[in-house]
């Protein structure tokens, strides 16, 4: 069978394809049109952002503020079609890409300008934030009370003040200084006045926003006490029950004691959830058989502020020591010192999370895409 040979293209066939003519004028018109649409979209985004700032201020305090402002920005997108028509812009061949570019330019311009304008230094709508710790909230006569506050603002704090009122209604405003975002005041009781003391801390920022928090602490002879009925001829099996008023601190605190001014010995809770009942036994190391001893009770309160590793602490000392005597028991003083059977305050460092504005931007981008798709499906 004869073989077929592929014909080689002739020189005439190779030269039949010709490049289409480049229409320079049409190209220039199309690029000018695209530049105009982007510029108009940008200007509209700026204008709507400025208008949105007014609504942002009017919606102060509304939990739907961001959602309503987002709807305002999205629902103003159709103005682009109206403006393009009024300005006689030729949209022939504009296509999906052109509309996506126009809508995207408008939206992200609006979002960027809005975020800039509703934050310092252009606008400050946030009041200072104050977190307070009272160490302790319930103190024995003659003890000190430490009041520590973390004060923060999105711009800066221009002034802080502190005022306390004693049970007789006499107010005092000692000077306090803000250092590294913290203020600290220690009340040293130089009288035997018992009862509730009230205090107020205020902070003001440069925009005049003011935040005030109130609190109180109490002096009482009943902060710490031994409520066991037996105090003489104790054996290693006896339990000494201690009551610590829960108002000493809203957080867990350590209760301990000293025997004749000796080393610290921890008390444990009867049950981990009972914040008032603590107990110990002469079996713990430090107790001696056939002896008389004086037990002095203490409570150590502490607090950590979020993202601040500094530990603030203070002690409560029972208003009087408690006498005890032990009998002949070779097991007295043989057990190791227990550790608290409940968690104590610890430093908490919380890593930063993306701002809410970023989440809004991502959600808004999804809305823009859906709007564009819907419009294209309707054409």
C-alpha positions in Angstrom: 0.0 0.0 0.0 1.4 3.4 -1.0 2.4 5.7 1.9 0.9 9.1 2.2 3.2 12.0 2.8 2.1 15.0 4.8 2.1 18.1 2.6 4.4 20.8 3.7 2.7 24.2 4.1 3.5 26.5 1.3 5.0 30.0 1.8 1.6 31.4 0.8 -0.3 29.4 3.5 2.2 30.5 6.2 1.5 34.1 5.5 -2.3 33.9 5.4 -2.7 34.8 9.2 -2.6 38.5 10.0 -2.6 40.3 13.3 -5.7 42.3 13.9 -5.4 46.0 13.6 -4.8 47.8 17.0 -7.5 50.4 17.6 -5.5 52.9 19.6 -8.4 55.3 20.0 -10.8 52.7 21.3 -8.2 51.5 23.7 -7.6 55.0 25.1 -11.3 55.6 25.5 -11.7 52.3 27.4 -8.9 53.1 29.8 -10.2 56.6 30.4 -13.6 55.1 31.1 -12.1 52.6 33.6 -10.1 55.4 35.3 -13.2 57.5 35.6 -15.3 54.7 37.1 -12.5 53.9 39.7 -12.2 57.6 40.6 -16.0 58.0 41.0 -16.2 54.8 43.1 -13.4 56.2 45.3 -15.1 59.5 45.8 -18.5 57.9 46.5 -16.8 55.7 49.1 -15.2 58.7 50.8 -18.5 60.6 50.9 -20.6 57.7 52.2 -17.9 57.0 54.9 -18.1 60.6 56.1 -21.9 60.3 56.2 -21.5 57.0 58.1 -19.5 58.7 60.8 -22.5 60.8 61.7 -24.7 57.7 62.0 -21.9 56.0 64.0 -22.1 58.9 66.5 -25.9 58.8 66.6 -25.8 55.0 67.3 -23.6 55.3 70.3 -24.6 52.6 72.8 -26.5 50.5 70.3 -25.4 46.8 70.2 -26.3 46.7 66.5 -24.1 49.7 65.6 -21.6 47.9 63.3 -24.3 45.9 61.6 -26.5 49.0 60.8 -23.5 50.9 59.5 -22.5 48.0 57.3 -26.0 47.9 55.8 -25.7 51.6 55.2 -22.5 51.1 53.2 -23.8 48.2 51.2 -27.1 49.7 50.3 -25.5 52.8 48.9 -23.7 50.7 46.2 -26.5 51.2 43.6 -25.5 54.9 43.5 -22.6 53.9 41.3 -24.9 52.9 38.4 -26.9 56.1 38.8 -23.7 58.2 38.8 -22.3 56.4 35.8 -25.5 57.0 33.9 -25.8 60.7 34.9 -22.2 61.3 33.9 -22.8 59.7 30.6 -20.1 57.1 31.0 -20.2 54.5 28.2 -20.5 51.1 29.9 -20.3 49.1 26.7 -18.1 46.2 27.3 -17.7 47.1 31.0 -18.3 43.5 32.0 -18.2 41.6 35.2 -14.6 42.6 35.9 -15.3 46.3 35.6 -18.3 46.1 38.0 -16.3 44.1 40.5 -13.5 46.6 40.4 -16.0 49.5 40.8 -17.9 47.9 43.7 -14.7 46.7 45.4 -13.1 50.2 45.1 -16.1 51.8 46.6 -16.6 49.4 49.4 -13.0 49.1 50.6 -12.5 52.9 50.4 -15.7 53.3 52.5 -14.6 50.7 55.0 -11.0 52.1 55.3 -12.0 55.7 55.6 -14.8 54.8 58.1 -12.4 52.8 60.4 -9.9 55.7 60.3 -12.5 58.3 61.1 -14.2 56.5 64.0 -10.9 56.0 65.9 -8.4 58.3 67.5 -7.2 60.9 66.8 -10.3 61.8 64.7 -12.9 60.4 67.0 -12.9 59.1 70.6 -16.1 57.4 71.6 -14.6 55.2 74.3 -14.6 56.0 78.0 -11.7 54.9 80.3 -11.9 51.4 81.7 -11.2 50.7 85.4 -10.7 47.4 87.1 -10.4 47.4 90.9 -9.0 44.9 93.4 -9.6 45.5 97.2 -7.1 43.5 99.3 -8.7 42.5 101.6 -12.4 43.4 101.5 -12.8 42.4 105.1 -10.0 43.4 107.5 -9.3 43.0 111.2 -8.8 46.2 113.3 -5.4 47.7 112.9 -4.7 46.1 109.6 -4.2 47.8 106.2 -6.4 47.7 103.1 -4.7 47.9 99.7 -6.8 49.3 96.8 -5.3 48.7 93.4 -6.9 49.8 90.1 -5.9 49.2 86.5 -6.9 52.3 84.4 -6.8 52.2 80.6 -8.0 54.3 77.7 -7.8 54.0 73.9 -6.0 57.5 73.9 -4.7 58.4 77.3 -5.8 59.2 80.8 -5.8 62.9 81.6 -6.7 62.7 85.3 -7.6 60.3 88.1 -9.1 60.8 91.5 -9.7 58.7 94.6 -12.1 59.4 97.5 -13.1 57.3 100.5 -15.7 57.8 103.2 -15.4 56.3 106.7 -18.4 54.8 108.7 -19.0 58.2 110.3 -19.5 59.8 106.9 -16.2 61.8 106.8 -14.8 61.9 103.3 -11.1 62.2 102.3 -9.5 62.6 98.9 -5.8 61.6 99.2 -3.6 62.3 96.1 -3.0 59.3 93.8 -0.7 58.9 90.9 -1.2 56.9 87.7 1.9 54.9 87.0 2.1 52.4 84.1 -1.6 52.3 84.0 -2.0 51.5 87.7 -3.0 53.4 90.8 -2.5 52.1 94.3 -3.7 53.4 97.7 -3.1 51.7 101.0 -5.5 52.6 103.9 -3.7 52.3 107.2 -6.2 52.3 110.0 -4.9 54.4 112.9 -8.2 54.3 114.8 -10.4 51.6 116.2 -13.3 52.6 114.0 -15.2 49.5 112.7 -17.7 49.3 110.0 -17.9 49.8 106.2 -15.7 52.3 104.3 -16.9 53.3 100.8 -14.6 54.6 98.1 -14.8 56.1 94.6 -12.3 56.0 91.7 -12.7 58.3 88.7 -10.8 58.6 85.5 -11.1 61.1 82.7 -9.7 61.1 79.2 -8.8 64.2 77.0 -12.2 64.0 75.2 -14.0 64.5 78.5 -15.2 60.9 78.9 -15.4 60.0 82.5 -15.6 56.6 84.2 -16.4 56.2 87.9 -16.3 52.9 89.9 -17.3 52.5 93.5 -16.4 49.9 96.1 -16.1 49.3 99.8 -14.2 47.5 102.5 -15.0 46.6 106.1 -13.2 46.5 109.4 -14.5 43.8 111.8 -13.1 41.8 114.7 -14.7 38.7 113.1 -12.6 38.3 110.0 -10.8 35.2 111.3 -11.6 33.0 114.2 -11.3 29.5 115.6 -14.7 27.9 116.1 -13.6 24.5 117.5 -15.1 23.7 120.9 -12.1 21.9 122.2 -8.7 23.6 122.8 -7.0 21.6 125.6 -5.3 18.3 125.7 -5.5 17.9 121.9 -4.4 14.7 120.2 -3.2 14.1 116.6 -6.7 13.0 115.6 -8.4 16.2 116.7 -9.6 18.8 114.2 -9.3 22.5 114.7 -11.9 24.3 112.7 -11.3 27.9 111.4 -13.8 30.3 110.1 -12.6 32.9 107.5 -15.3 35.4 106.5 -15.9 35.1 102.7 -16.0 38.9 102.4 -12.2 38.9 102.9 -11.9 38.4 99.1 -14.1 37.4 96.1 -11.2 35.2 95.0 -9.7 32.3 96.7 -7.2 33.2 99.5 -4.7 31.2 101.6 -5.4 30.7 105.3 -2.5 29.8 107.5 -1.3 30.2 111.1 1.8 30.4 113.2 2.5 28.6 116.5 4.3 30.9 118.9 5.5 33.1 116.0 7.0 30.1 114.3 6.9 29.1 110.7 3.8 29.3 108.5 1.4 26.3 108.5 -1.3 26.1 105.9 -4.9 25.3 106.7 -7.1 23.4 104.2 -10.7 23.7 103.4 -13.1 21.2 104.8 -14.5 20.9 101.3 -13.0 22.6 98.3 -16.2 24.6 97.6 -16.7 25.9 101.2 -15.0 29.3 101.2 -15.5 29.9 104.9 -14.6 26.6 106.7 -10.9 25.7 107.0 -9.3 23.1 109.3 -6.0 21.8 110.6 -4.8 19.2 113.1 -2.0 18.8 115.7 -0.6 16.0 113.6 0.9 18.6 111.3 4.6 19.3 111.7 5.2 22.3 114.1 3.0 21.0 116.8 4.6 19.5 119.9 3.0 17.0 122.3 2.5 17.9 126.0 2.8 21.6 125.4 0.9 24.9 125.5 1.0 27.1 122.4 -0.5 30.3 121.0 -2.0 30.0 117.5 -2.1 33.2 115.4 -4.4 33.1 112.4 -3.7 34.8 109.0 -5.2 35.1 105.6 -3.2 36.0 102.5 -5.2 37.6 99.7 -3.8 38.2 96.3 -4.8 39.4 92.8 -3.5 39.4 89.3 -4.8 41.8 86.6 -5.2 40.4 83.1 -2.0 40.4 81.1 -0.1 41.8 84.1 2.3 39.4 85.8 2.6 41.6 88.9 1.2 40.0 92.0 -0.6 42.3 94.4 -1.2 40.8 97.9 -2.0 41.7 101.5 -2.6 39.9 104.8 -5.4 39.7 107.3 -4.4 39.0 110.9 -6.9 37.7 113.5 -7.6 40.3 116.1 -6.4 38.0 118.9 -4.3 34.7 119.3 -5.9 31.5 120.3 -4.4 29.3 123.1 -4.1 25.5 122.7 -2.6 22.7 124.6 -1.7 19.2 123.5 -1.6 15.9 125.3 0.7 12.9 125.2 0.5 11.6 121.6 3.6 10.5 119.7 1.9 11.2 116.3 1.6 14.9 117.1 3.8 17.0 114.7 4.7 14.0 112.4 2.7 14.9 109.3 4.0 17.2 106.5 2.7 20.7 106.0 -0.3 20.5 103.6 -0.8 22.6 100.6 -4.2 24.4 99.9 -6.7 21.9 98.4 -8.2 24.6 96.2 -6.7 26.9 93.4 -5.2 30.2 94.3 -5.1 33.3 91.9 -2.4 33.1 89.2 -1.1 35.3 86.4 -3.2 35.2 83.2 -1.6 36.3 79.9 -4.1 36.5 77.1 -2.8 36.8 73.5 -4.3 39.4 71.3 -7.1 38.4 68.9 -7.9 40.0 65.6 -9.9 43.2 65.9 -13.6 43.2 65.3 -13.1 45.5 62.3 -11.2 42.7 60.5 -14.2 40.3 61.1 -16.5 43.0 59.8 -14.3 43.5 56.7 -14.3 39.8 55.9 -18.1 39.5 56.3 -18.6 42.6 54.2 -16.4 41.2 51.4 -18.7 38.2 51.3 -21.7 40.5 51.1 -20.2 42.4 48.2 -19.5 39.2 46.3 -23.1 38.0 46.9 -24.6 41.4 45.8 -22.5 41.4 42.6 -23.4 37.8 41.7 -27.1 38.6 42.3 -26.9 41.6 40.0 -25.2 39.6 37.3 -27.8 36.8 37.5 -30.5 39.4 37.1 -29.0 40.9 33.9 
